[in-house]
Amino acid sequence: MKLVGSTFITPLSTVVAIIGWFFPVLAHTATTAYVARAGVRGGLGLAFLFAWVVQFALGLALRLPVIAGVALGTVVTAIIALGLFASLWVTRNRAMSGSPAQP
């Protein structure tokens, strides 16, 4: 809290911190939802293995370097998180529309 009012805390740094926090949380929530969905629909073992691989990739992504001021780990995490979320969203929309779901 001693940094409040200092030049290190700016609106941009706050946005970057929130984004850096949001995407890992979204990725973990999406993998949990993916496994939960598979538990209901079948294929829990394969879904658990997929979620484990995704979580492993997220752990490796956090170790990526910062290049030109861009944290590559955050970018990779965002791509994984948004991809999983989009996949779950499309599956949800298909289920709600009554069309047959694809595996």
N, C-alpha and C positions, 0 to 999 in steps of 0.2 A: 504494500500500500504506500510505501514511501516514494514510489515512482509517479504517483498521481501528481499531475501538474508539471512533470519534467518534460524535457524535449523528446524523451524516448517514447512517450505515450502520445500518439496522434490518432485522429480518426481512421487513417489508413492502416496503421498498425493494429488497431482494434478490429477492423474488418478482416485483416489477414489472420489474426488470431482466432476469430470466430470461424472462418472458413477452414483453417487448419484443424479445428476441433470438430466441425460439423461432418466432414466427409469420413473420417474414421468411424465416427458413431453411426453414420448412415450405412457404411459398409458392414459393420458388425450386426446392425439391426437387420439388414437385408439378408445376410447369410443365415441368421437365426430364423427369419421368416421363411426362407427357402427350405430349410430343414423341417420346419413345422408343417409347411405345405406338403412336403413329401411324406411326412408321417401320416397325414390324413389321406393322401391320394395313393400311397404306395411308393416303393423305391427309397425307403429311408436309408438303407445302407449306402447306396450310390450317392444320395444327396449329402449324407454326412461326410463321405469321402471328398466330394466336390467342395463342400464348405471348408473342410480342413485344408485343402489345397489353396483355396482362396485366402483363408486366414494366414497361411504360410507366406503366400505372395504379398499380402499386406504387411506382414512383419518384415519381409525383405525390402519392400518399398520404403519403409520408414528409415532404412539405412542408406538410401540413395543420397548422393551429395547435392549441395546447393550450387547451381551453375547460373551465373549471370543474375544472381539475386532471386532465382526461382527454385524453390524446393521441389525437386523432381519427385520425391516421395509423396508430397501432397497432390501433385498432378496425377501420378499413377493411382493413388488411392481414390481420387475423385473419379477417374475413369472407371475403375472397378466398381465403386459404389453406385455410380449412375447407371452403369450397365446392368448390375444386379437389380436395382430398383426398377429400371425400365422393363426388364424381363418379367419381374413379378407384376408390374402394372398391366402389361399386355396380357398375361395369363389371367389376371383378375377380370379384366374387361371381357375376355373371351368367355370366361365362366359366367359372367353376369348376362351376357348377350344370348347365352344358350347354344352357341356354336360349339362344335366338338373341339376339345382341347388337343393340342399336339404334344407329344412327349418331349 
